[in-house]
């Protein structure tokens, strides 16, 4: 085995289990914080999860600053607004409650409280890990943001996305909080987690640890996501999916993600598509890319995790890539993922952004170097290769 880096990025401690949210007050005290700030979106407020968390914090003796206006895709201007509020109120701990945008907003704000200037200046810069502590509490099963260092911010005016690098000090995973997530959100979050795991297993920085936890995540997502979509109140499915999402997040934090997320972070902002949606649509093409161009052992890891029989094509990377991609497409249909065409997009809507895609930060972890020609080929496959029926 070649020399590899294991645990290249720090992962926070994780508290997992039904009812774990009740520990929030005690966990804040462990950080010796005096003035916590909690952020979530209006949906989390309206379903009661936000007010419940605030009550837990107040019952522990704190008077938190509450930000209830988190919006999807985590715009830089929102993070700058939150940072100004946090500084004005001398906040010393951030809490993100909700989906990836809320968690990324809290972590990015915790980082910006110790840095000058607008948050856009820190996108895709080398990390210094200086900031306030942040507690992440996901209410979906997909982003893995609670254990990831990548806080994806967007600048809608420039139609760009990129990561400010800073991690949680603690993650609290309470699967009961995910039950309120509707079917569409549950499906796309699950597909986002699948993308994380598949890319981590095939990254050039993959290692024994990321292989084990990434394969676990793939197996659990494929097994339990359809069950959950059939019965959104199935608590066993919710538990398994939240744990799988967390493991997928740890896998990509450990080995990084590559072509699929470079695709998603380029195409998504231009076409204004939900991140989970565009990640889902990237997975089959990403696996074909790996099967065609990378060392065959990488795509075999995906086949093993998906329990795809490749005994008749064991020496043919292209054929394995096509077979595992077809298995993922079958899974996507089961989960009701619509194609680009069904959403009203043309192939050229995607292809015109391939040069920009090649320059995306995530391309640094691809198992082989990606040229514009390669990006165009597999972008076209993402469009042409998947139909709903």
Order of alpha helices (4+ residues) and beta strands (2+ residues): beta-alpha-beta-alpha-alpha-beta-alpha-beta-alpha-beta-beta-beta-beta-alpha-alpha-alpha-alpha-alpha-alpha-alpha-alpha-alpha-alpha
